[in-house]
Amino acid sequence: MSICGPRRGLAAVIAMAAALSLASPPGWAQVDPAPQSDPVQEEADYQDAAERREVRDAITLYQSGDFATALARLKPLADRGVDEAQYYIGFMHAQGLGVPNDYAEAAKWYKRAALQGHAQSQNYLGLLYYEGRGVPRDFRRAFIFFELAAAAGNEDAASNRLIVARKMTSEKITEAQQEAGRIIAKMRSDQHIPVPRRLASGVIVTAEGHVLTHQRAVGDCTDLKVRIAGKSTPAEVVAVDEFNGFAVLAVSEPPGVAVAFAEVDATPGEPVTVIGWRISDELAIESIITEAILESLPNLERVDERYLQIGALFDSTNLGAPVFDSGGNLIGILETGVSPHAVARVRGERPDLLSFALRQQIAHLLLQMNGIDYERRQSADPLDKSEFEALTRSVAVAVECWRGET
């Protein structure tokens, strides 16, 4: 018995896209204007209408087979939180249309749309969890996303839910149903944690409230917030280093804590800890801690000296994440999406488990030029686990880019 998923082949893919484009999702129909005008609502309606046109234009390009141009049009829409654009980008990565086949990237975009209630994305994300493509194989999560999509009327998801249920105990099915119910309640409730259109990471570098992150984390963002100790605080960009990719933010409420910059150079073989952020299946923004080792791979030559090599992979929400040494000192800022070929000469096979971080020393000049005082620490003596976690968790923050609706 086969599970219901996307059809293979270019013709089938284009046929699917055509069918999808003919049925406008709920809420896309034009609404007659109210008798009394509301300038704020009128502006929102204008932006929504423009967004719909952009999505439809991109889908037209997709249907014509011009996947590269379609992707270029869809990407800024997806970054702005448009679920239909996120779905198409996920599908293109899953099918290898205009981009290399990449199930992990597909899962990322499917999940962003799924958490906004996009039923087709929920179904396809369930398929990836069922098959273990791009994500760990997880029948419970597959069932949850099939359940969400089925509740929205997706017939394929209803069939897929029955198939995966045969691989689960009754207790596990009940738990998954309850979790799906909680997610649905959150998505329908005004009390749930809203999902930012883009999520990245950063680190507090002064007790007065300066945060260091990557420039790409804040680009084109007009409503910026920093999540400190579980609370989102308004922030603004106060300094940018476009060449190296750093950005400094200032938050409206001083946190009273700050990281120390390491005085001792990081060396290959040294253990490091990266604290980034992600949006969970339950629509919560949560930290994710990754322990790794600094690398110096022999098949990478002429490596850009601005970068540290880290033996782990990270998704885009870890952009700007702090890299700590064992003493809890800052040694780098993670830059996701960097190809080894972009920063080094690669001999032989491209390394699979490798990411890059900008060395913290490069940020010193930016801070100094803007009159921002920061702490340096000479000692790199390891901290015990409880001290390390308390220190690093207090300074690692989520950088949230909103659309202005919060």
C-alpha positions as CSV (number, residue, x, y, z in Angstrom):
1,M,0.0,0.0,0.0
2,S,1.4,3.3,-1.0
3,I,1.1,6.6,0.9
4,C,-0.5,9.5,-0.9
5,G,2.1,12.0,-1.9
6,P,3.2,14.3,-4.7
7,R,3.3,12.8,-8.2
8,R,6.7,12.5,-9.9
9,G,7.6,14.0,-13.3
10,L,7.6,17.5,-14.7
11,A,4.2,17.2,-16.4
12,A,2.6,16.0,-13.2
13,V,4.2,18.7,-11.2
14,I,3.0,21.4,-13.5
15,A,-0.5,19.9,-13.6
16,M,-0.6,19.9,-9.8
17,A,0.5,23.6,-9.7
18,A,-2.2,24.5,-12.3
19,A,-4.8,22.7,-10.2
20,L,-3.7,24.5,-7.1
21,S,-3.6,27.9,-8.7
22,L,-7.3,27.6,-9.9
23,A,-8.6,27.2,-6.4
24,S,-8.1,30.3,-4.4
25,P,-7.5,29.7,-0.7
26,P,-10.1,30.9,1.8
27,G,-9.8,34.6,2.4
28,W,-8.4,35.4,-1.1
29,A,-11.7,36.6,-2.5
30,Q,-12.1,40.4,-3.0
31,V,-14.3,41.9,-0.3
32,D,-16.6,44.9,-0.9
33,P,-15.4,48.0,0.8
34,A,-17.0,49.0,4.1
35,P,-19.3,52.0,4.0
36,Q,-16.9,54.0,6.2
37,S,-13.2,53.9,5.2
38,D,-10.5,52.9,7.6
39,P,-7.0,54.2,6.4
40,V,-5.2,51.5,8.3
41,Q,-7.4,48.7,7.0
42,E,-7.3,50.2,3.5
43,E,-3.5,50.1,3.5
44,A,-3.5,46.5,4.8
45,D,-6.0,45.5,2.0
46,Y,-3.8,47.2,-0.6
47,Q,-0.7,45.3,0.6
48,D,-2.7,42.0,0.6
49,A,-4.0,42.5,-2.9
50,A,-0.4,43.4,-4.1
51,E,0.9,40.2,-2.4
52,R,-1.8,38.1,-4.1
53,R,-0.8,39.4,-7.5
54,E,2.8,38.7,-6.8
55,V,2.0,35.1,-5.8
56,R,-0.1,34.6,-8.9
57,D,2.5,36.0,-11.2
58,A,5.1,33.7,-9.6
59,I,2.8,30.7,-10.0
60,T,2.3,31.5,-13.7
61,L,6.0,31.4,-14.2
62,Y,6.1,28.1,-12.3
63,Q,3.4,26.7,-14.6
64,S,5.4,27.7,-17.6
65,G,8.4,25.8,-16.4
66,D,10.5,28.9,-15.6
67,F,11.4,27.6,-12.2
68,A,14.4,29.8,-11.6
69,T,12.5,33.0,-12.1
70,A,9.5,31.7,-10.2
71,L,11.8,30.8,-7.2
72,A,13.3,34.3,-7.3
73,R,9.8,35.8,-7.2
74,L,8.6,33.5,-4.5
75,K,11.5,33.8,-2.1
76,P,10.9,37.4,-0.9
77,L,7.2,36.5,-0.5
78,A,8.1,33.4,1.5
79,D,10.4,35.5,3.7
80,R,7.6,37.9,4.4
81,G,5.5,35.0,5.7
82,V,3.2,34.2,2.7
83,D,2.3,30.6,3.2
84,E,1.5,29.8,-0.4
85,A,4.9,31.0,-1.5
86,Q,6.5,29.0,1.3
87,Y,4.6,25.9,0.1
88,Y,5.8,26.3,-3.5
89,I,9.4,26.8,-2.4
90,G,9.2,23.6,-0.3
91,F,7.7,21.7,-3.2
92,M,10.4,22.9,-5.6
93,H,13.1,21.8,-3.3
94,A,11.4,18.4,-2.7
95,Q,11.1,17.8,-6.4
96,G,14.4,19.4,-7.5
97,L,12.7,22.0,-9.7
98,G,15.0,24.9,-10.5
99,V,17.1,23.9,-7.5
100,P,19.0,20.8,-6.4
101,N,16.8,18.2,-4.6
102,D,17.0,19.1,-0.9
103,Y,14.4,17.5,1.4
104,A,15.8,19.3,4.5
105,E,15.2,22.6,2.8
106,A,11.7,21.4,1.7
107,A,10.9,20.4,5.2
108,K,11.9,23.9,6.5
109,W,9.6,25.7,4.1
110,Y,6.7,23.2,4.4
111,K,6.9,23.7,8.2
112,R,6.7,27.4,8.0
113,A,3.6,27.2,5.9
114,A,2.1,24.3,7.9
115,L,2.3,26.3,11.1
116,Q,0.2,28.9,9.5
117,G,-2.5,26.4,8.6
118,H,-1.6,25.6,5.0
119,A,-3.1,22.1,4.6
120,Q,-1.1,20.9,1.6
121,S,2.1,21.8,3.4
122,Q,0.9,20.0,6.5
123,N,0.3,16.9,4.4
124,Y,3.7,17.0,2.6
125,L,5.5,17.7,5.9
126,G,3.8,14.6,7.3
127,L,5.1,12.6,4.3
128,L,8.6,13.7,5.0
129,Y,8.3,12.6,8.6
130,Y,6.8,9.3,7.5
131,E,9.6,8.6,5.0
132,G,12.4,10.2,7.0
133,R,13.4,12.5,4.2
134,G,15.1,15.7,5.3
135,V,14.0,15.1,8.9
136,P,14.3,12.1,11.2
137,R,11.7,9.4,10.6
138,D,8.9,10.1,13.2
139,F,5.5,8.4,12.9
140,R,4.1,10.5,15.7
141,R,4.9,13.8,14.0
142,A,3.8,12.4,10.7
143,F,0.4,11.6,12.2
144,I,0.2,15.1,13.8
145,F,0.6,16.9,10.5
146,F,-1.6,14.4,8.7
147,E,-4.2,15.1,11.4
148,L,-3.9,18.9,11.0
149,A,-4.3,18.7,7.2
150,A,-7.2,16.2,7.4
151,A,-9.0,18.6,9.8
152,A,-8.7,21.2,7.1
153,G,-10.3,18.9,4.6
154,N,-7.3,17.5,2.8
155,E,-8.4,14.0,1.6
156,D,-4.9,12.7,0.9
157,A,-3.9,13.5,4.5
158,A,-6.9,11.6,5.8
159,S,-5.8,8.5,3.9
160,N,-2.2,9.0,5.0
161,R,-3.3,9.3,8.6
162,L,-4.9,5.8,8.5
163,I,-1.7,4.3,7.0
164,V,0.7,5.7,9.6
165,A,-1.8,4.9,12.4
166,R,-1.2,1.2,11.6
167,K,2.4,1.6,12.7
168,M,1.5,3.2,16.1
169,T,0.0,1.9,19.3
170,S,-3.4,3.2,20.4
171,E,-1.7,5.2,23.2
172,K,0.6,6.9,20.7
173,I,-2.3,7.7,18.4
174,T,-4.2,9.3,21.3
175,E,-1.2,11.4,22.3
176,A,-0.7,12.5,18.7
177,Q,-4.4,13.4,18.4
178,Q,-4.3,15.4,21.6
179,E,-1.1,17.3,20.4
180,A,-2.8,18.0,17.0
181,G,-5.8,19.4,18.9
182,R,-3.6,21.7,21.0
183,I,-1.9,23.0,17.8
184,I,-5.2,23.6,16.1
185,A,-6.5,25.5,19.2
186,K,-3.4,27.6,19.2
187,M,-3.7,28.5,15.5
188,R,-7.3,29.4,16.0
189,S,-6.8,31.3,19.2
190,D,-5.9,35.0,19.7
191,Q,-3.8,33.9,22.7
192,H,-1.2,31.8,20.9
193,I,2.3,32.9,20.3
194,P,2.4,34.6,16.9
195,V,5.0,33.3,14.4
196,P,7.4,35.9,13.1
197,R,7.9,36.0,9.3
198,R,11.6,35.4,9.9
199,L,13.5,34.1,12.9
200,A,17.2,34.3,13.5
201,S,19.6,34.4,16.5
202,G,21.9,36.8,18.3
203,V,23.9,37.5,21.5
204,I,23.8,40.4,24.0
205,V,27.1,42.2,24.0
206,T,26.4,45.0,26.5
207,A,24.4,45.2,29.6
208,E,22.8,48.4,28.2
209,G,21.1,46.3,25.5
210,H,23.3,46.0,22.4
211,V,22.8,42.7,20.5
212,L,25.3,41.3,17.9
213,T,23.8,39.3,15.0
214,H,24.2,38.8,11.3
215,Q,23.2,41.5,8.9
216,R,21.0,39.0,6.9
217,A,18.9,38.4,10.1
218,V,17.6,42.0,10.0
219,G,17.6,42.9,6.3
220,D,14.4,44.6,5.0
221,C,12.8,44.1,8.4
222,T,10.7,47.1,9.6
223,D,9.3,45.6,12.8
224,L,12.2,44.1,14.7
225,K,12.1,42.4,18.1
226,V,14.6,40.6,20.3
227,R,13.4,37.8,22.6
228,I,15.1,38.0,25.9
229,A,14.2,35.7,28.8
230,G,11.0,34.7,27.0
231,K,9.8,38.3,26.3
232,S,9.9,40.0,22.9
233,T,11.4,43.5,23.2
234,P,11.4,46.1,20.4
235,A,14.8,46.7,18.8
236,E,16.4,48.8,16.2
237,V,19.5,48.5,14.0
238,V,22.2,50.9,15.2
239,A,25.3,49.7,13.2
240,V,26.0,47.5,10.2
241,D,29.2,46.1,8.7
242,E,28.1,45.2,5.2
243,F,31.4,43.7,4.2
244,N,31.7,41.2,7.0
245,G,28.0,40.8,7.6
246,F,27.6,42.0,11.2
247,A,24.7,44.0,12.6
248,V,24.3,45.6,16.0
249,L,20.8,46.1,17.5
250,A,19.7,48.2,20.5
251,V,16.8,46.9,22.6
252,S,14.4,49.3,24.4
253,E,14.8,47.6,27.8
254,P,18.4,47.1,29.1
255,P,18.9,43.4,30.0
256,G,21.6,43.9,32.6
257,V,23.7,41.0,31.3
258,A,26.3,40.6,28.5
259,V,28.6,38.1,27.0
260,A,32.4,38.5,27.2
261,F,34.5,38.3,24.1
262,A,37.3,35.7,24.2
263,E,40.8,37.1,24.3
264,V,42.3,33.7,23.6
265,D,42.1,32.5,19.9
266,A,40.0,29.5,19.2
267,T,41.9,26.5,17.9
268,P,40.9,23.4,15.8
269,G,39.8,20.5,18.0
270,E,38.3,22.8,20.6
271,P,34.8,22.0,21.7
272,V,32.2,24.7,21.1
273,T,28.6,25.3,21.9
274,V,26.1,27.1,19.5
275,I,22.8,28.4,20.9
276,G,20.2,29.2,18.2
277,W,16.4,29.3,18.0
278,R,13.6,27.6,16.1
279,I,9.8,27.5,15.9
280,S,8.6,24.3,17.4
281,D,5.7,22.1,16.2
282,E,3.7,23.7,19.0
283,L,4.2,27.2,17.6
284,A,6.6,28.2,20.4
285,I,9.9,29.9,19.9
286,E,12.5,27.7,21.7
287,S,16.3,27.6,22.0
288,I,18.3,24.8,20.4
289,I,21.8,24.0,21.8
290,T,24.3,22.2,19.5
291,E,27.7,21.0,20.8
292,A,30.4,20.6,18.1
293,I,34.1,20.7,17.4
294,L,36.1,23.4,15.6
295,E,37.5,21.8,12.5
296,S,40.5,22.4,10.2
297,L,39.7,20.1,7.3
298,P,42.7,19.1,5.2
299,N,40.8,19.2,1.9
300,L,40.0,22.9,2.4
301,E,42.8,25.2,1.3
302,R,43.2,29.0,1.4
303,V,40.3,29.3,3.8
304,D,39.0,32.9,4.3
305,E,40.6,33.8,7.6
306,R,37.5,35.5,8.8
307,Y,35.8,32.2,9.3
308,L,35.9,29.4,11.9
309,Q,35.0,25.9,10.7
310,I,32.4,24.1,12.8
311,G,31.7,20.4,12.4
312,A,27.9,20.5,12.4
313,L,25.0,21.7,10.2
314,F,22.5,24.4,11.1
315,D,19.3,25.7,9.6
316,S,18.5,29.3,8.8
317,T,17.0,30.2,12.1
318,N,20.5,29.8,13.6
319,L,21.8,32.7,11.5
320,G,23.6,35.0,13.9
321,A,23.8,32.5,16.7
322,P,26.6,32.9,19.2
323,V,29.4,30.3,19.3
324,F,30.8,29.9,22.8
325,D,34.0,28.3,24.0
326,S,34.0,26.0,27.1
327,G,34.4,29.1,29.3
328,G,31.2,30.7,28.0
329,N,33.1,33.3,26.1
330,L,32.0,34.5,22.6
331,I,34.3,33.2,19.8
332,G,32.1,33.6,16.8
333,I,28.8,34.4,15.1
334,L,27.3,31.7,13.0
335,E,26.7,32.4,9.3
336,T,24.3,29.8,7.8
337,G,24.1,28.9,4.1
338,V,27.8,29.4,3.4
339,S,29.2,27.0,0.8
340,P,32.7,25.7,1.4
341,H,33.5,26.7,-2.2
342,A,32.6,30.3,-1.3
343,V,35.3,30.6,1.5
344,A,37.9,28.1,0.5
345,R,39.5,26.0,-2.2
346,V,38.0,22.5,-1.9
347,R,40.0,19.5,-3.0
348,G,38.1,16.3,-3.4
349,E,34.6,15.8,-2.1
350,R,32.7,18.6,-0.5
351,P,32.4,18.1,3.3
352,D,28.9,17.2,4.4
353,L,28.9,18.2,8.1
354,L,30.5,21.6,8.1
355,S,29.3,25.2,8.9
356,F,31.1,28.5,9.2
357,A,31.1,31.3,11.8
358,L,32.6,34.7,11.6
359,R,35.4,35.2,14.1
360,Q,34.3,37.5,17.0
361,Q,37.5,39.7,16.6
362,I,36.1,41.0,13.3
363,A,33.2,42.7,15.1
364,H,35.5,44.7,17.5
365,L,36.1,47.5,15.0
366,L,32.3,47.9,14.3
367,L,31.6,48.2,18.0
368,Q,34.5,50.6,18.7
369,M,33.6,52.8,15.8
370,N,30.1,53.2,17.2
371,G,31.3,53.9,20.8
372,I,30.0,50.6,22.1
373,D,32.0,49.3,25.1
374,Y,32.2,45.5,25.5
375,E,33.9,43.1,27.9
376,R,36.9,40.9,27.0
377,R,37.9,37.9,29.0
378,Q,41.4,36.4,29.0
379,S,40.5,33.2,30.8
380,A,39.2,30.3,28.8
381,D,39.0,27.9,31.7
382,P,36.0,25.6,31.3
383,L,32.9,26.3,33.5
384,D,31.0,23.6,35.1
385,K,27.7,22.6,33.3
386,S,25.3,24.6,35.5
387,E,27.4,27.8,35.4
388,F,27.9,27.4,31.6
389,E,24.2,27.0,30.9
390,A,23.2,29.8,33.1
391,L,25.7,32.2,31.5
392,T,25.1,31.3,27.9
393,R,21.3,31.0,28.1
394,S,21.1,34.5,29.6
395,V,22.9,36.2,26.7
396,A,21.7,34.1,23.7
397,V,18.6,35.7,22.1
398,A,16.2,35.2,19.3
399,V,16.0,37.9,16.7
400,E,12.4,38.2,15.3
401,C,11.3,40.0,12.2
402,W,7.6,40.7,12.1
403,R,5.3,42.1,9.5
404,G,3.9,44.8,11.8
405,E,0.9,42.9,13.0
406,T,2.0,42.3,16.6
